[in-house]
């Protein structure tokens, strides 16, 4: 009797995306350019921290910036999505108002928040970034007290292939 052929092996599932927390990214001066990195010469002050608080809700990690800021992240690999929740940090004591935006490396706005005031709940961000080499996280002050606000990109993360 002829042996029956063995069924083909099923294809392995695609690998799960690697997720990079922005609060843990290296700076481009010290990084090896194989993973996402904060571009030192093209970024404002950034505080990578834990226990970020927006409207009395705590988040495990995130980054805090001034109300007028721009943070460039070199992706250095194929990445698919940027996600965060954004708002005015509780350290501002309810003062200030800002607007958040995510831009691609060509300066095209991919996402923009409504004006966010101190004490208001965080707003989720989810932006497709396939095909991008970098992204820029921008915060702009709004209104007369906007300049006093500290702005949070809480749970800020990048998913890459």
Secondary structure, 3 states (H helix, E strand, C coil): CCCCCCCCCCCCCCCCCEEEEHHHCEECCCCCCCCCEECHHHCCCCEEEEEEEECCEEEEEEEEEECCEEEEEECCCCEEEEEEEEEEEHHHCCCCEEEEEEEECCCCEEEECCCEECCCCCEEEEEECCCCCEEEEEEEECCCCHHHCEEEEEEEEEEEC
